[in-house]
Amino acid sequence: MTCIGVAVAGLWTGIDTPRAVDAPALTAPVAMERWLAGLDDATRLALCREKRLATQALLDTPVTVIETATGTDGMAWSRVVVPSQPSSLDARGYPGWLPTAQLADAAGVARERESGDASGRVFVTAPTAWLQRVGGTPVKISFATQLALAAPVNAGDARVDVVTALGRGWLSRESVRLAETADPKDTATTLETMGRRFDGLRYLWAGNSGFGFDCSGFVHSLFAAVGVTLPRDAGDQVDTGTSVSLEARRAGDLLYFEKPDDAGRVQVDHVALYLGEDRILHAPTNNARIECRQLSGSCYARELCAVRRHLG
């Protein structure tokens, strides 16, 4: 099995799309925080306008390698698809290029994910968490990272032992939840609780990690953390789940918004989590920050076009 071998791997639209400023995002181990600190407003915006970054994938996420190439600087690249990020771009999963050094051969590490059995997994629920590696340096990993348990977890344990593509290690018990079937009534509350931890986090085009999200990456990650797989992009998400009338929306539903594109065609271009009581939680747009706001009286109220339910 091939999987992501760094905390967060960016999937790029081509091997020539990363810029010099993106170098910290291409290393193994990856330097996510250094990369983000080096981006100014213009270079962040260019990720979107120039369609450089496609998505991100987290440590231990299984991928399928489609082809390989070598950049002009001699760096080895792999084009992969990510089955856990369904997409209309490729029936096999979301496609993109990443440095081959950010991949790992981790046969058996994520076998529970491959088989669909969630009983031997944990989900990181903190925005970020330190993976304390046995015999190695700690690694800061992202919210929604799914890892295989190395040992049973008992009541009162202060840590959980895991096995990863980076070897064995452990995480604080309070930073994760055990994979288990949740009560749908509790899940809507859980989504809000987890999502509100990201209030003020800066938007990142194609972001799909606790270091930065775009709108669809935010809801994709929140639902992944409660065991629900959504397509990666809003335009695909809106075709899934149960359709609900705009007036019947309830906490835990996803709201979709539309506006004309550059060619004048109206299309879904935004998604938010509905919290109930006329509140939405979303990653608004480039160079903005994740926020909770009232729906009524906003531009989003005028652009609301669909509601989809995935809980209950």
Residue pairs with C-beta under 8 A, 6 or more apart in sequence:
1 62
1 105
1 106
1 107
1 108
1 109
1 110
1 111
1 114
2 62
2 63
2 64
2 65
2 80
2 103
2 104
2 105
2 106
3 60
3 61
3 62
3 63
3 103
3 104
3 106
3 109
3 110
3 165
4 57
4 58
4 59
4 60
4 61
4 63
4 102
4 103
4 104
4 165
5 28
5 59
5 101
5 102
5 103
5 104
5 106
5 165
5 166
6 28
6 29
6 30
6 59
6 102
7 29
7 30
7 32
7 58
7 59
7 131
7 139
7 140
7 141
7 142
7 145
8 30
8 32
8 56
8 57
8 58
8 59
8 141
8 142
8 209
8 211
9 30
9 56
9 57
9 58
9 98
9 102
9 103
10 18
10 22
10 25
10 26
10 53
10 55
10 56
10 96
10 98
10 206
11 53
11 54
11 55
11 56
11 57
11 80
11 82
11 94
11 95
11 96
11 97
11 98
11 206
12 18
12 52
12 53
12 54
12 96
12 97
12 98
13 51
13 52
13 53
13 54
13 96
13 97
14 97
15 69
15 71
15 75
15 77
15 97
16 71
16 72
17 50
17 51
17 52
17 53
17 97
18 25
18 26
18 52
19 43
19 46
19 52
21 35
21 38
21 39
21 43
22 35
22 52
23 35
24 30
24 31
24 32
24 34
24 35
24 38
25 31
25 32
25 35
26 75
26 99
26 102
27 99
27 101
28 99
28 101
28 102
29 139
30 102
32 140
32 209
32 211
33 140
33 211
36 202
36 204
36 211
36 212
41 287
44 204
44 205
44 286
44 287
45 205
45 286
45 287
46 52
47 53
47 204
47 205
47 206
48 205
48 206
48 286
53 205
53 206
54 94
54 95
54 96
54 206
55 82
55 85
55 94
55 96
55 206
55 208
55 217
55 232
56 206
56 207
56 208
56 209
56 217
57 63
57 82
57 85
57 98
57 208
58 141
58 142
58 144
58 145
58 146
58 208
58 209
59 131
59 139
59 141
59 142
59 145
59 147
59 164
59 165
59 166
60 106
60 109
60 110
60 113
60 145
60 146
60 147
60 148
60 164
60 165
61 82
61 84
61 110
61 146
62 82
62 83
62 84
62 110
62 113
62 114
63 80
63 81
63 82
63 83
63 93
63 103
64 80
64 81
64 83
64 92
64 93
65 78
65 79
65 80
65 103
66 78
66 79
66 80
66 81
66 95
67 78
67 79
68 76
68 77
68 78
68 79
68 100
69 76
69 77
69 79
69 97
70 76
70 77
71 77
75 99
76 99
76 100
76 101
77 97
77 98
77 99
77 100
78 97
78 98
78 99
78 100
78 103
79 95
79 96
79 97
80 95
80 96
80 97
80 98
80 103
81 90
81 92
81 93
81 94
81 95
82 93
82 94
82 95
82 96
82 232
83 92
83 93
84 93
84 113
84 224
84 229
85 93
85 94
85 208
85 220
85 231
85 232
86 93
86 94
86 229
86 230
86 231
86 232
86 236
87 93
87 94
87 95
87 231
87 232
87 233
87 236
88 231
88 233
88 235
88 236
89 95
94 232
104 165
104 166
106 164
106 165
109 148
109 163
109 164
109 165
110 146
110 148
111 148
112 118
112 119
112 120
112 121
112 148
112 179
113 121
113 146
113 148
118 179
118 180
118 227
119 179
119 180
120 148
120 149
120 179
121 146
121 147
121 148
121 149
121 178
121 179
122 146
122 147
122 149
122 153
122 160
122 162
122 171
122 176
122 177
122 178
122 179
123 144
123 145
123 146
123 176
123 177
123 179
123 224
123 225
123 226
123 227
124 141
124 142
124 143
124 144
124 145
124 146
124 147
124 171
124 175
124 176
124 210
124 225
125 143
125 175
125 176
125 177
125 194
125 225
126 143
126 174
126 175
126 176
126 197
126 210
127 142
127 143
127 197
127 198
127 201
127 210
128 140
128 141
128 142
128 143
128 210
128 211
129 140
129 141
129 143
129 145
129 171
129 172
129 175
129 176
130 138
130 139
130 140
130 141
130 171
130 172
130 175
131 138
131 139
131 140
131 141
131 162
131 164
131 166
131 169
131 170
131 171
132 138
132 169
132 170
132 171
133 139
133 166
133 167
133 168
133 169
134 167
134 168
134 169
134 170
135 167
136 166
136 167
136 169
139 166
142 209
142 210
142 211
143 194
143 197
143 198
143 209
143 210
143 221
143 225
144 209
144 210
144 221
144 222
144 224
144 225
146 179
146 224
147 162
147 163
147 164
147 171
148 162
148 163
148 164
149 160
149 161
149 162
149 163
150 161
150 162
150 163
150 168
151 161
153 160
153 173
153 178
157 173
158 172
158 173
159 170
159 171
159 172
159 173
160 170
160 171
160 173
160 176
160 178
161 168
161 169
161 170
162 168
162 169
162 170
162 171
177 225
179 227
181 227
182 190
182 226
182 227
184 252
184 311
184 312
185 312
187 226
187 252
187 311
188 250
188 251
188 252
188 276
188 311
189 251
190 226
191 222
191 223
191 226
191 252
191 273
192 251
192 273
192 275
192 281
194 222
194 225
195 218
195 222
195 273
195 281
196 281
196 292
198 210
198 213
198 218
198 290
199 289
199 290
199 291
199 292
200 289
200 290
200 291
201 210
201 212
201 213
201 283
201 289
201 290
202 212
202 287
202 288
202 289
203 212
203 213
203 214
203 283
203 284
203 285
203 286
203 287
203 288
203 289
203 290
204 211
204 212
204 213
204 214
205 214
205 286
206 214
206 217
207 213
207 214
207 217
207 283
208 214
208 217
208 220
208 221
208 232
209 217
209 221
210 221
213 221
213 283
213 290
214 283
215 234
215 270
215 271
215 272
215 282
215 283
215 284
216 232
216 233
216 234
216 237
216 271
217 232
217 283
218 273
218 282
218 283
218 290
219 230
219 237
219 254
219 271
219 272
219 273
220 230
220 231
220 232
220 237
222 273
223 229
223 230
223 310
224 230
228 310
228 311
230 237
230 240
230 310
231 237
231 239
231 240
234 256
234 268
234 269
234 270
234 271
235 267
235 268
235 269
237 254
237 256
237 271
237 308
238 256
238 268
238 271
238 306
238 308
240 308
240 310
241 254
241 308
241 309
241 310
242 308
242 309
242 310
243 306
243 307
243 308
243 309
244 250
244 253
244 307
244 308
244 309
245 307
246 304
246 306
246 307
248 307
249 255
249 274
249 307
250 274
250 276
250 309
251 274
251 275
251 276
252 273
252 274
252 309
252 310
252 311
252 312
253 273
253 274
253 307
253 308
253 309
253 311
254 271
254 272
254 273
254 274
254 307
254 308
254 309
254 310
255 271
255 272
255 273
255 274
255 280
255 295
255 300
255 304
255 306
255 307
256 268
256 270
256 271
256 304
256 305
256 306
256 307
256 308
257 268
257 269
257 270
257 271
257 272
257 300
257 303
257 304
257 305
258 266
258 267
258 268
258 269
258 303
258 305
259 266
259 267
259 269
259 270
259 303
260 266
260 267
261 267
261 269
268 305
268 306
270 282
270 300
270 303
271 282
272 280
272 281
272 282
272 300
273 280
273 281
273 282
274 280
274 295
274 307
275 281
275 292
278 294
278 295
278 296
279 292
279 293
279 294
279 295
280 292
280 293
280 294
280 295
280 300
281 290
281 291
281 292
282 290
282 291
282 293
283 289
283 290
284 290
284 291
295 301
295 304
